[in-house]
């Protein structure tokens, strides 16, 4: 753990849909649990293809529909994960197996054990065998419409309490 704050980093491709949705929702759940002052939640991408863009308007729409409107940052700046972010992050949460593999290539060996796919915390999902992690990928809403964004937020919200439970145990240990 870095300093007194435990840092959680949600990671997707370009940092405009799934990872900012995960960041906002996880921050909300940590705050509800009274851990907001001890846990810092951030988001990033494994590529810089969306560099400087705001959160996708479709993601903003579904977040507002679910009641997270006040928690959407006005100054989101899509970016690729930086060396500084890597150094200070305690838990990396890639949204898909593809994100996980791209992230692992960017991390020093000492940080690789801190990478857990976002949906790996879902007790209702089986633990995939090595090489089959894509079985628990979070849906990619980018090429879809409202329905795909609703499925993505459903998956993010469903798993968030389990991630909060796990981090809370890390803080106690």
N, C-alpha and C positions, 0 to 999 in steps of 0.2 A: 504494500500500500504506500502510495506517495503522500508524504506529509500527513495531514490529518484527514484529508479528503480522499474518498475512494472514487475513482473515475471509471465510468462505464462509457464505452464507445460503440454506438450502433453503426454498422457499415453496410453500404449497398454499392451500386455501380457509380452513379454520378452525384449522390447526395442531394437529390431533389424530391424523392418520393418516400421509399420505405424507411431509410435511415432517419430522416427528420421526423417522420410519423412515429417511429420507435422512440426517438429522443423525447419528443413531446409527451407521449403516453407514459413512458417509463418515469420521466421526471414527475408527472402528475401522481403516479402510484407511489413513488418514493416520498413525495410531499405528504400524501394522505397517510402514509405509515409513520410520519414524523421523522423521516431520515433525510429530508431535503438539505439540511445543514451539514450532513456527513457524506452525502453522495452527490457527485457532479456527473450529470449525463450530457454527453455530447454526441455529435454525429459527423460522419465523413464518408467519402467514397473511395473506391480502389482505383478510380481513374479521374482524370481532370477534364473529361469531355463536357461536363456541365459547369465548369469553373465560373464562379461569380453569379450563377443564376439563383433566383429565389426558389422557394418551395413550389413544386408544381401546383397550379391552381386547382386541379382535381383533388389533390391531397388536402389542400387547404379547405376545400368544400366539404369533404367527408369528415375532416377534423372538426370543423364548425358544427356540422350536423350532430356529431357525437358529444358536443359540449366542451370542446377544447379550444374554442375560439380565443379566449383570453390568454391562452398559454402559447399561442403561435408567435414565435419571434418575428418582429417586423424587419429585422436586419439579417435574416439567414443569407449566408454566402456559401454556395456550394463549392466544395473543394475536395481535393485528394488528401487523404490522411498524411499528416506531416511527421517528420522525425520527432519533433517536440511532443506531438500528441501521442505517438507510439511510446515514447519514454515515460510519460506520466499516466498512461492508461493501465488500469488494473484488470479490467474485463473487456474483451473485444467480443462483440456480438454481430458477426456477419449474418446477413439475411439468407444467403444461399451457399451451397457448396462451392460454386464458382467464386463468389466473393471470398469465402474462406481460403481457397487455394491462392487467389491473387494476394490476399492479405498476408498469408504465411510467407510468401516470397519476399514481402517487404519488411518482415519482422526479424530481429536478431533471434538466434536460437533460444536465448533466455526468456523471451516473451511468448513463445509459441504455445506454451501450456496454458496461457491466459485467454486462448481463443476457443469460444464455444458457439456453435451455431445458435441463432436466436431461438428457434423452435426446439432445440435439444432439451430445453427445460420443461417442455410439455410432458407431463406424466402419462398422458393418453397416447402418445406416439411411441412406437418401438425405437430402440436405439439402432440406427442403421449400421450395417457392417462397413468396415473401411472400404472406401471406393464407391459406396452407395449412399453417401450423405445427402445427395440431391433428393432422396425420398422425403426429406423433411424441409425442403426449401420453402420459404415464404413466397407466396404467389407474386408474380411480377405484374403489377397493374398497368405499367407504362403503355402497352399496346392495346389496352382494353378501354373500358369506359367506366361509368359509375359503379356497375356491379363488381368489376375487378378491384376497384378501390375499396369497396365495402368488404369484400372477402379479405383483402390485405389488412384492413383495420381490425376486422374480427379476429384474425390470426394474431395480430400484435397485441390486442387487448387481452385475449385469452391467456397468452403466455406471460404477460407482464407481472402478475402477482407471484408467479413461481420464480421469476428472476429476482424480484424484490426479496422473497423468502431466502433465496440462496445467498444474495449479497448480505442480507442481514446476518446470516450465519457466519459469513466471512468476517464481518465487522466484530462479532462477538468472540470469534476464535482468535 
